[in-house]
Amino acid sequence: MTQNKKEVKVMPAGLPILAAGILWFVLAMILPIYKAVVIIIVSAAAIAVMMIMFSMRKKQLAMQPPAPAVKVRAEELARKIDTCCRKLEGYAGQIKDRIVAASVTNIAGTMEKIADDVEKDPKDRNKVRKLANHYTSMIEELVEKYINLESQGQGGENISSAMDEIKKGLETVENAVKSLLDDLFSDDAMEVSADISVLEQLFKTEGAENRMDFDSAEKE
């Protein structure tokens, strides 16, 4: 049965180089650096310290526990959403209709915020699973079809009708991802509301002269 690794503090990546530089400077101030042999010795000492510290850092990294499965899955979902965002941003530049292009840009921007939230707060991963695994590809296909139809120029009634349908669909998608982003922050909003309620009760217990009117308080 394997034991769980304990988290070990890892030294900053640039610390070995900084330490080597400081050692070289200190030795150069003490020893007669104008001699070639001394320069070689000082440089060798600095390099040795740097290599030793790099080796220590490598061992520290190896002792780090593996990333929790939940975090790994959340990062995978975030990457899928980010990939879709990059594609949509590229597609937006190909669309002639300003309204549709703006809608696609807004969708990409909102989805990017969703991906950032999932990376920071993996517990939200289940809320974005369908978006990442299914809807991203559908959104991409919808935008690709619009670009293809738009490239046909002034088409017939069928092309115009299809473009209008896609335009409406993208508006629906834009509203949907905004709602999803808002939902991701619902817990935070509830916590803030609860905190304010606690503060209100606290001020009420301190006496009438210390009460604060949160509804009418002016923002500075």
N, C-alpha and C positions, 0 to 999 in steps of 0.2 A: 504494500500500500504506500503510495507516494505521499510525501508531506507537502503541504502548501507552502510555497515560497513566501517569506516575509519581505515586505517592501523595503528596499534599501535605497538610501539617498544617493543619487548619482551626481557626481561633480559636473559642473558646467563644461561644455565641449571645449571652450576656449581657455579654460584654466591651465592645462598643461603648457600651452604655448606662452601664456602670460607668466607662469612660474619660471619657465626656462629663460625668458627675457629678463626677468628681475634678477635671477641668479647670475646671468652673464654680466649684467650691469654692475652688480655688487662686487663680483670677482674682478671685473675690469677696474673698479675704483680702488681695490685693495692691492692687486698685483701689478707688476710693471708690464702693462699691456703692449708696450712698444716692441717687446721681444716676440719673435714668431712662435717660439715654443710655448710661451705663455698663452698666446692667442689660440693655439691648437688645444691646449689643456682646458682653457676656459670654455671654448666652443664645445669640446667633447663632454664636459661636465654638464653644460646646459642641455645638450642633446640627450644625454643619458637620463637626466631628470624628466625631460619631456616624454621620453619613451616609457619610462617607469610609470608616470602618471597616466599616460594613454592606456597602458596595460591594466592599471588599477581601475580606470573608468570602464574598460571593456568587461572586466570581471563584475563590476557593479551592475552594468546593464544585463549581464547574463543572470545575475541573481534576482533581477526584477521579476515579479510574478507576471504570468501572461495576462493579456488584457481580458477582462470579463467577457463572456460570450455575449451578453446583452449589449455591451458597448460595441463589440465587433459587428453584430448584426445591425445596430443603429447606424454605424459608419458606412456599411454596405448600402443601406437604403439611401443615406444622404448622398453617397457617390452617384447612385443611379439618378437621383433627382438633379444633382449638379450637372451631370452629363446632358440631361434633357435641357437644362437651362442654357448651356453653351450652344446647343443646336438651335434652340428657339431664338437666341440672340442673333445668330448668324442668319436665320430665316427672315427675321424682322427687316434686315437690311435689303432683302430681295423683294419685299412686298411694296407695290406702288401705292396702294390705298393707305393713306395716312392713318385712318381710324383703325383698320385691321392691323397695321404695323404697330401702332401704339398698344393695341390690345395684346398682341403677342409679346411685346416688350414688358408690359405690366405682368403678364402671366409668368414670364421668366423671372422677373424681379421678386415676385411674391413667393415663387417656388424656391428661389435661392434662400430667402429668409426662413422658409420651412426647413430646408436642409440644414441651415446653420443651427436652428433650434434643436433638431434631432441630434446633431452632433454634441451639443452642449447638454442636452437633457434626454438621454437614451430612453427614458420611460415613456416618451411620446412616440416611440417607434411604431407601435400598433396602430396609431391613428393615421400614419402616413404609408402603411404597408401597401395598400391598394394603389395609392397614387404612384409609388415608386415602382411597383412590380407590374402594373397593368395600365394605368391611365397615362403614364408618361409616353409610352409608345403610341397610344391612341391620339394623344394631343399632337405628337410629332407628325403622324400620318395625316391628321386633319389639316395642319398648316402646309404640309407638302402638297396636298391635293389643291389647296387654294392657290399656291404659287403656280402649280401646273396649269390650273384653269385660267389664272390671270395672264399667263404667258401666251394664251391663245388669242389675246387681243379682244376686239369687239366680236364676241361670239353670239350665238343665237340665244333663244329664250332658255333652253336647257342649261347652258353654261351660266347665264346670269342667275338663274334660279338656284343652281347648285352653289354658286359663290355666296348668294344671300343666305342660304341655309348654313354654310360653314361660318359665315360672319356672325350669325346669331348663336351658333354653337360655341364659338370662341368667347362671346360675351358671357355665355352661361359658365364656361370653364373659368373665366376670369373671376366671376363672382364666387364660384365654388372654392377656388384656391384661397381667395381672401377670407372666406368663411372658415376654411380649415385652419389658416394661420391664426385667426382670431380665437378659434377653439383651443389651439395649442397653448394660448396664454390665458385661458379661462381660469386655470388653477391659481396662477399668479394674481389675477384680478380678485379672486375670492380671498386669497391670503391678505392682500392689501386692505380689502374691505373689513376683514376680521381684525386686522391690526388697528385700523382706525376706530373700530367699535370699542376695542380694549382701551385705547387711549382716551376716547370720550368718557368711558366709565371711570377711568383713572382720574381724569380732571374733575369729574363730578364729585368724587369722594374727597377731593382736596378742598372743597368749600366753594361757595358761590362766586367768591371774588377771583378764583383761579380757573373758572370754567372757560372753555374755548368753544366758540361757535364755528364748527367746521364748515357749515353751509355758507356762511356769509363772510368767512375770512378772506381778506384780499390777498391776492398773489403778489409777492414782491418782485 
